[in-house]
Amino acid sequence: MRALALFSGGLDSMLAIKLITSQNIDVTALHINIGFGGKEDKSEILRKRANMAGADFEIVDIRNSYLQDVLLNPQYGYGKHMNPCIDCHAYMFKTALNMLKDRDANFIITGEVLGQRPMSQRKTALDQVLNLSGDENALILRPMCAKLLKPTTPEINGWVDRERLLDISGRSRTKQFELANKFGFSEFETPGGGCLLTLQSYSQKLRDALKFEGIQTPLDSEILKFGRHLRLENGSKLIIGKDEIDNQKLKNIKNPKFIAINLPHQTVGPYVLISKNAHIKDKEIAAKFMLTYAKTEPNQIYDVIVDGVNFSVTAFENKDIAHKFFVG
């Protein structure tokens, strides 16, 4: 007997796995990558947490399909920002359900707790998720709150012992922390999982990009995670790295919608990108902003080449002028 677990790396998903592996059922923890889980690669940390709970681990990349199938047109709309939580969870379940046969698995588990999150874990929302996921055979089991829900096929058929499942509800974490101590879980993700779509600043950048550049591939959303983003007067996007790590992240993305602006010779400063085919006036102000965030001399004229055009410009007196252009 094998189960596939939707795995965020959070305590609830770890506990859900432990409740099932303790019944001598094999579990594969699936971390489904939608492209908005955060800025850093946590794959090895997630693998460690899954193994700690007794499961093997797999990353499932659905970034391309998620953009078109979920993010841009969610059936149940968005939360406070651009988080389509109900559609997102349903899509993850649908992905896992479609993997059951290939992984020789029998059912799906998740760490969801009834009433823990106001949008996606209300009873009504849980039912909406099930309907949207296409779980016609009742193969989705929520071990953390199973006793508060209608029995599923794994329980009815005796694949799992329902009496060994839990009845947790609400936002209190007391019971989870008690179980974490019991099972020896000392390291786990905080509640919420760090989804960027729940953050106002990232959502503002996403909406701005949808309006001007469009979001067609994961590169379009990935580049929004790093740097200072400025929307210039004639519609061009300017991206200025914040530090060395940020600079390298931006260099690695290689989004064809943007081109790099090279620093003047012997000048130290950020990695800077501007929209391809930007307006000439935006190119000039971009050159000035590059100098403003670089280590330059006040009032000194520098030659900056932006997309083949040379500008002889000085830095702005201070960075405050950038504030009116910031996105997010």
Secondary structure, DSSP 8 states (H G I E B T S, - for coil): -EEEEE--SBHHHHHHHHHHHTTT-EEEEEEEE-S-S-SS--HHHHHHHHHHTT-EEEEEE-HHHHIIIIITS-TT--SSSS--HHHHHHHHHHHHHHHTTTTT--EEE----BTSSTTTSSHHHHHHHHHHHT-TT--EE-TTTGGGS---HHHHTTSS-GGGS---BSS--HHHHHHHHHHT----B-TTTT-GGG-HHHHHHHHHHHHHT---SHHHHHGGGSSEEEE-TTS-EEEE--SHHHHHHHHHH--TTEEEE---TT-----EEEETT--HHHHHHHHHHHHHHSS--TT--EEEEETTEEEEE---SSGGGGGGGB--
